[in-house]
Amino acid sequence: MSKKRNRYTPQFKAKVAVAALKNEETVSELAARFGVHPTMINTWKRALLEGAAEVFNKGHHSRKQTETQIDDLYRQIGQLKVENDFLSKKLSL
């Protein structure tokens, strides 16, 4: 007989990990309340703490990436404008 593994949503994991970070209840109490093993709660809590910096890093990274994309688009616009002007002059001759 194989045991069915529970799959928890990221929202549920975050909810449990935040509750563990608040320290209002013990891990055992949280495990009983949410119906998960205490080891899972500690794992999710550790993952939340380790990944917290990425939340703030993503905004900075995406802003830089957006600026790079804008620069590339302006470069393409400039190139197309030059090509368009060149072809316009050739057609008018």
C-alpha positions in Angstrom: 0.0 0.0 0.0 1.4 3.4 -0.9 0.6 6.5 1.1 -0.9 9.5 -0.7 1.3 12.6 -0.4 -0.4 15.8 0.3 0.4 18.7 -2.0 0.1 22.1 -0.4 -0.3 25.3 -2.3 2.3 28.0 -2.0 -0.3 30.2 -0.3 -0.9 27.6 2.3 2.8 27.1 3.0 3.3 30.9 3.3 0.4 31.2 5.7 1.8 28.4 7.9 5.3 29.8 7.8 4.2 33.3 8.7 2.2 31.9 11.6 5.4 30.1 12.7 7.4 33.3 12.4 5.0 35.2 14.6 5.8 32.8 17.5 2.3 33.2 19.0 1.9 29.4 19.0 4.3 26.5 19.3 5.2 24.5 16.3 3.3 21.6 17.7 0.2 23.7 18.2 0.5 25.0 14.6 1.0 21.4 13.3 -2.3 20.4 15.1 -4.1 23.4 13.8 -3.1 23.1 10.2 -2.8 19.3 10.0 0.8 19.1 8.9 4.0 17.6 10.5 6.1 20.0 12.6 9.1 19.2 10.4 7.3 20.6 7.4 6.5 23.8 9.3 10.2 24.2 10.2 11.2 23.6 6.6 8.7 26.1 5.2 9.7 28.7 7.9 13.4 28.2 6.9 12.6 28.5 3.2 10.6 31.7 3.9 13.5 33.2 5.8 16.1 32.3 3.2 13.9 33.5 0.3 12.8 36.7 1.8 15.6 38.7 0.3 14.6 37.5 -3.2 11.2 39.3 -2.8 13.0 42.6 -2.7 15.7 41.7 -5.2 13.1 40.7 -7.9 11.7 44.3 -8.1 15.2 45.7 -8.6 16.1 43.1 -11.1 13.0 43.5 -13.1 13.3 47.3 -13.2 16.9 46.9 -14.6 15.6 44.3 -17.1 12.8 46.7 -18.2 15.3 49.5 -18.7 17.4 47.2 -20.8 14.4 46.2 -22.9 13.5 49.9 -23.4 17.0 50.7 -24.6 16.8 47.8 -27.1 13.5 48.9 -28.4 14.7 52.5 -28.9 17.7 51.1 -30.7 15.4 49.1 -33.0 13.2 52.2 -33.6 16.3 54.2 -34.6 17.5 51.5 -37.0 14.0 51.2 -38.6 13.8 55.0 -39.0 17.1 55.1 -40.8 16.1 52.2 -43.0 12.8 53.8 -43.7 14.4 57.2 -44.6 16.9 55.4 -46.9 14.2 53.5 -48.7 12.0 56.6 -49.1 14.9 58.5 -50.7 15.6 55.6 -53.1 11.9 55.3 -54.1 11.6 59.1 -54.8 14.5 59.1 -57.3 
